[in-house]
Every structure is written in C-alpha cells, then in structure tokens.
C-alpha cells in the first residue's frame, strides 16, 4: 500500500509460474538469497514477532531505493560486493608465498628447458 515494498502472496505459485520466466531456477530460497545480495530485506511485522509463522502465505520485501513512482532510484540497487578490507593479511601473505613459489618453479623449468634445448642441438 505504501509503495515502498512488494509482497509475494503465494510462494508456491510464485516459484512455479513467475521465477522461471525471469531466472534460471524456480527456487524461492534462491530468489530470497538474491534479494538479500541486492540489499532487500524481509519485512517482519510486530504482531508476527518475527518468530511466529504468519497465518497467510504473505512475504513482504523492501529496499530503501525500491519506491513506487521513483524509477530513477532503481539504478542505486546494486549487488553487494565483498570489500578489500575483508581480506586478511594472512591471506595476502599466503598468496604472495604462492606467487613466489610459482615464479621459482617457472625459473627452474626454464633452466631445464634451456638445458634440454642445448642437448638436442648437440645431438643433431
């Protein structure tokens, strides 16, 4: 009613008829997971207490930029990305160690290749 959310009134029918038209699946849980990745949140009404299953099969979702008549705000709805700050220093150290080992292995292989090339030329 307020224009700042949308409802899925029958999840079974929605998953069976609507999801396959727009997604490569018909799984409601996957759809909800995708909504969460884009910042949508399930609306929990106080009378439901968040723990009680609602009487009817009605799930409501909202997003700060999903507002009726404000189509220009839709471009602000973007998939959340992991920030670089979430990468731990230990992970960076391990990756640097892996790169160093790879470079060393490549140098060794290059040396062996050059040695085999020399022997092949000598044999010819």
C-alpha positions in Angstrom: 0.0 0.0 0.0 2.7 2.5 0.9 4.7 1.8 -2.3 8.0 1.0 -0.6 7.8 -2.8 -0.6 6.4 -5.7 -2.6 4.5 -8.8 -1.4 4.7 -12.4 -2.5 1.3 -13.7 -1.5 1.6 -17.3 -2.7 5.3 -18.5 -2.7 4.4 -21.9 -4.3 2.6 -20.3 -7.2 5.2 -17.5 -7.5 8.1 -20.0 -7.6 6.3 -22.2 -10.2 5.0 -19.5 -12.5 7.0 -16.3 -12.1 10.5 -17.3 -11.2 11.2 -19.5 -14.3 10.2 -16.6 -16.6 12.9 -14.3 -15.2 15.5 -16.6 -13.6 17.2 -19.9 -14.4 15.5 -21.6 -11.4 12.2 -21.9 -9.6 13.6 -22.0 -6.1 12.1 -19.4 -3.7 15.1 -19.7 -1.3 17.5 -18.8 -4.1 15.3 -15.9 -5.1 15.3 -14.6 -1.5 19.1 -15.1 -1.3 19.5 -13.0 -4.5 17.2 -10.3 -3.0 19.4 -10.2 0.1 22.5 -9.8 -2.1 21.0 -6.7 -3.6 20.1 -5.3 -0.2 16.4 -6.2 0.0 15.2 -7.2 3.4 12.2 -9.2 4.6 9.7 -7.1 6.4 8.7 -8.6 9.8 5.6 -7.1 11.3 5.5 -6.5 15.1 2.4 -8.6 15.5 4.2 -11.6 14.0 7.0 -11.1 16.5 9.5 -12.4 13.9 9.2 -15.9 15.3 5.5 -16.8 14.6 4.7 -18.1 11.1 2.1 -15.8 9.6 -1.4 -17.0 9.1 -1.3 -16.4 5.4 1.5 -17.1 2.9 2.4 -13.5 2.5 6.1 -12.4 2.4 7.0 -8.8 2.1 10.3 -7.3 1.0 11.7 -3.8 1.0 14.7 -1.8 -0.1 15.4 1.9 0.5 15.6 2.6 -3.2 12.6 0.5 -4.2 9.8 3.1 -4.1 6.7 3.3 -6.3 7.0 6.1 -8.9 10.7 6.6 -8.2 12.1 4.6 -11.1 15.3 6.7 -11.2 16.3 5.3 -7.8 16.4 1.7 -9.1 19.9 2.3 -10.6 21.1 2.6 -6.9 20.1 -1.0 -6.2 23.4 -2.8 -6.8 24.7 -6.2 -5.8 26.8 -6.1 -2.6 30.5 -6.8 -3.1 33.0 -8.0 -0.6 35.3 -5.2 0.3 39.0 -5.5 0.0 39.4 -4.8 3.7 37.7 -8.1 4.4 40.8 -9.9 3.1 43.0 -10.8 6.0 46.7 -10.0 6.0 47.5 -13.7 6.5 45.6 -14.5 3.2 47.7 -11.9 1.4 50.9 -13.4 2.8 49.9 -16.9 1.7 49.1 -15.7 -1.8 52.4 -13.8 -2.0 54.2 -17.0 -0.9 52.3 -19.0 -3.6 53.3 -16.5 -6.3 56.9 -16.6 -5.2 56.9 -20.4 -5.3 55.3 -20.4 -8.8 57.9 -17.9 -10.1 60.7 -20.1 -8.7 59.2 -23.2 -10.3 58.9 -21.4 -13.6 62.6 -20.3 -13.4 63.6 -23.9 -12.7 61.5 -25.2 -15.6 63.0 -22.6 -17.9 66.5 -23.7 -16.9 65.7 -27.3 -17.6 64.1 -26.4 -21.0 67.2 -24.5 -22.0 69.4 -27.4 -20.9 67.3 -29.9 -23.0 67.4 -27.5 -26.0 71.2 -27.4 -25.8 71.5 -31.2 -25.6 69.1 -31.6 -28.5 71.2 -29.2 -30.6 74.3 -31.1 -29.7 72.7 -34.4 -30.6 71.7 -33.0 -34.0 
